[in-house]
Amino acid sequence: MITAIVLIKTSIDRTPEIAEAIAAIDGVSEVYSVTGGCDLVAMVRVRRHDDLADVIPGRLNKVPGVVSTETHIAFRTYSQHDLEAAFAIGLDS
C-alpha cells in the first residue's frame, strides 16, 4: 500500500464542504482540518503509484475550492498505536 500525505489550501469560507468532498474520493482514507500553513490534510492510500495520479491531480485537485496542494509520499510507518492494537489480546496490565 502506498500512502501519500496531501497538504491542501482551500477557499477558507468553504473548508468544511471541501473536506467532505475530498473525503468522498475513493483512495482518500481521512481528511483532517488543521492549523498552520494549510487548511486540510488528506491521507491517500492506494495500491500503485500510478493510482496517485488518478486520485490527487485527477480528482482531489479538481474539487471546487481547492486552491493548491503539496504531496508527500510516505516511505515507512512508525506508530505505537498500531503496534499496541496488533498485539493486544484483551488483558489489562
Phi, psi and omega in degrees: 000135178256130180246132174238138175254120184247118175271128189234130170259137184234169166291112193301332182284351183236016186306314180299318179293320179295317179300317179295320179295319179292318180299335181279352181284131177298127183106342177268119183267325178213154172225128181245135169274128188225167172260166178111211186284349177229168183261327182225153171233125179248138174260121180247127180233120182224166181277327185230152178302322180300331179294333177300321180296324178292319186280310190279289179288334182287326184230308185300312181295342181268358177294126179304130180102347174284119183272315179200161177223156173224123187251134176239131178265131180276136176270314182220161176245130176237118183205118174295323180303312180296319180295317179297318180294322183293326185257000180289133177241013176091007178261137175277145179287000000 
